[in-house]
Every structure is written in structure tokens, then in C-alpha cells.
Amino acid sequence: MDCQIGPFESRDWDELWPMLHEVFSRGETYAYPRDMSEPEAKAAWCGVDRYCFVARCDSQICGSYIIKKNQPGQGSHVCNGSYVVGKNARGRGLGRLLCLHSLDTARDLGFKAMQFNLVVSNNSPAIHLWESCGFSTVGRLPKAFKHPRLGFIDAFVMYQWLISD
Amino acid sequence: MDCQIGPFESRDWDELWPMLHEVFSRGETYAYPRDMSEPEAKAAWCGVDRYCFVARCDSQICGSYIIKKNQPGQGSHVCNGSYVVGKNARGRGLGRLLCLHSLDTARDLGFKAMQFNLVVSNNSPAIHLWESCGFSTVGRLPKAFKHPRLGFIDAFVMYQWLISD
């Protein structure tokens, strides 16, 4: 797969939105509202105070990630990362490519750690992927995610310190 | 201590702000920026999508708490709570009063759980208080809080399911 990852540009949105919509409307991996409108999704994914990147595979958008501060002030050295891989690009290592790219981006931006706040506990492929990219599971939130088919299920907090002290 | 807890009203702000400012500017317990301006603090504490309450002791504002959704969509049944006790009211059980009131408020609003995202690990009085109000420590975030005197220290994630299933 020949993939290039670079910063999101406004003209990317029309191609990016259907990919995000497919993931958000399934509602099985993200806490975004399943019926999120296009403007709401654009604000959440590409709005102020976040850094958005897109992956193009064979010149089509096939994935995206964002990085933002996870907390303000005394918590602002920790960023939060979110990732989406397009339906047609799954199972081909793009998630890992996006994650590793995001870790470099986070370090370039001066962040010292990355945190995932709500990793759905039945999403084993993602959990193994994040672990293989250096993340540890540092917490378990009982029934913190309302899965559309399974009801309330646990979610994990995952974390990685990004720099050598 | 004769304390009444009720919903925040706009006219409370001028009395509330100095109390919040004292806590936020110390920067030892909250991730809010230490130099947070008054309008920023007002938006953060009393803005849209959050429920703000104040405690009056002998008719002076002596404490406050807010409740908001901790995540959107499939995570929106979990709320987040934040508490401030005024300098002159500390050590008199007001923190517990606010926390127990907030748990009732959260249930009334239909929330099913409450989560604290960043409890500074050296804040033992708060940790014991939250535990005594039913919270469990469900995660530890390494060096996730930049303490003004101590540098990077760990923070805890605390959590409580609020209803019987």
C-alpha cells in the first residue's frame, strides 16, 4: 500500500467526511453521537485547537488522525489521539502507520505523553495495536461505553510517555 | 456550619469568581491554566452544557461544583464532577456535602456514572474523601499533572457507578 500522510487541508473534507461518517454512525468504537451532523463532525475532527492529518493511499483518502490537548493547563503536556481507517483500507497496517506518525507529530508539537480516554474493551484489534505501538492500559472504566448492540461495556484508558527524561 | 446548596444564578458570579481564582491560580489541584482570565473561567465553570451549583454558608458563597457529560454519544451516560471549597470553609465537611449533593444531582439528571479524570496523586485528603463517597481509583496516569512546585506527578482516574442495575 503506497500511503502518504500529511496535514489536513480544507479541500480534503468532502472526501474525509464519508469515511468518518461510516465509523461514527456505526458507533461501536467512538463516543461521538451516531447521528452527528456533518458540521458537528467537522468541528470535532478539524476544528480549532486540534491537529488533523490525512492518509492518502493511491491518492484516495484512506485514513485520518487528530491530536489535541487532553486537558488544559497543568495537564496540557498530555495529548489525546484519535484515528479512523477507511473501510477499504482495513487490515493492511494503516492503523499502525497512522499511530506511529501521530506519535512523531505529538513529539514535534512538544507533547510529553499521549492518552486514549475511552478504548472500547471489546475492540481487541485496536488494543493490541496500541500496545504494540508502546501504549499501556492504565485504567478500566466499568460500563463507560454504551455499545449499540452489547449495551454498557467497559472501556480502557491507555497511555504512553513520549520522551526520555 | 449552616450550608445551603442550590443552582448557580448569574448574580452569584461576582462572589464565586474570587473563590475559583484562588484555587485555579494555585494550580495544585486542577488542570485549569493558572492565569485563566475571568471570562475563560466563567465559560469553563458556568458555560453551556454544564450544571453549576453553589453552596452558601451563613449566606456567603463557600463552595461550588459542576457536573457535565464526560464524553459525548456512547459515553454520555457518564458525567464528570468538579468541586471547589473556599479557603475559609476548608476542613469542615463541605467537600463531602458538595460531593454527595452532586451524586444526587447526577442521578436526577439521568447520569449512570461519575468519573474524575485527573485527581492529582499527592492530594490525599481529596482522594480519601472521594473514596468515602463511593468512588474507586480505576486508573493511574504517570506524570500526567505538572505540579507548580513538584513537577510532573501522577494523577488518578476515579469512577463510581451511580445506579443499581
Contacts between the chains, C-beta under 8 A, distances in Angstrom:
chain1	res1	chain2	res2	distance
A	27	B	73	6.8
A	27	B	74	5.6
A	30	B	73	7.3
A	30	B	74	7.4
A	31	B	71	4.2
A	31	B	72	5.6
A	31	B	73	4.6
A	31	B	74	4.8
A	31	B	75	3.6
A	31	B	76	7.3
A	32	B	72	6.0
A	32	B	73	5.0
A	33	B	72	5.6
A	33	B	73	4.0
A	33	B	76	7.9
A	34	B	73	6.5
A	34	B	74	7.7
A	36	B	73	7.5
A	71	B	31	4.2
A	71	B	117	7.2
A	71	B	118	5.9
A	71	B	144	7.9
A	72	B	31	5.6
A	72	B	32	6.0
A	72	B	33	5.6
A	73	B	27	6.7
A	73	B	30	7.2
A	73	B	31	4.6
A	73	B	32	5.0
A	73	B	33	4.0
A	73	B	34	6.5
A	73	B	36	7.5
A	74	B	27	5.6
A	74	B	30	7.4
A	74	B	31	4.8
A	74	B	32	8.0
A	74	B	34	7.7
A	74	B	145	5.4
A	74	B	146	4.7
A	74	B	147	7.0
A	74	B	148	7.5
A	75	B	31	3.6
A	75	B	118	5.6
A	75	B	144	6.2
A	75	B	145	6.0
A	75	B	146	7.5
A	75	B	155	7.6
A	76	B	31	7.3
A	76	B	33	7.9
A	77	B	146	5.9
A	77	B	152	7.6
A	78	B	141	7.5
A	78	B	144	5.3
A	112	B	143	7.5
A	112	B	152	7.6
A	113	B	142	7.6
A	113	B	143	6.9
A	113	B	144	6.6
A	115	B	141	6.8
A	115	B	144	7.2
A	117	B	71	7.2
A	117	B	117	7.5
A	118	B	71	5.9
A	118	B	75	5.6
A	138	B	139	5.0
A	138	B	140	5.7
A	138	B	141	6.1
A	138	B	142	7.3
A	138	B	157	8.0
A	139	B	138	5.0
A	139	B	139	1.9
A	139	B	140	7.1
A	139	B	141	7.7
A	139	B	157	4.7
A	140	B	138	5.8
A	140	B	139	7.1
A	141	B	78	7.5
A	141	B	115	6.8
A	141	B	138	6.0
A	141	B	139	7.7
A	141	B	157	7.4
A	141	B	159	5.8
A	142	B	113	7.6
A	142	B	138	7.3
A	142	B	159	6.7
A	142	B	161	6.1
A	143	B	112	7.5
A	143	B	113	6.8
A	143	B	161	6.5
A	144	B	71	7.9
A	144	B	75	6.2
A	144	B	78	5.3
A	144	B	113	6.6
A	144	B	115	7.2
A	144	B	159	7.6
A	145	B	74	5.4
A	145	B	75	6.0
A	146	B	74	4.6
A	146	B	75	7.5
A	146	B	77	6.0
A	147	B	74	6.9
A	148	B	74	7.5
A	152	B	77	7.6
A	152	B	112	7.6
A	155	B	75	7.6
A	157	B	138	8.0
A	157	B	139	4.8
A	157	B	141	7.4
A	157	B	157	5.9
A	159	B	141	5.8
A	159	B	142	6.7
A	159	B	144	7.6
A	161	B	142	6.0
A	161	B	143	6.5
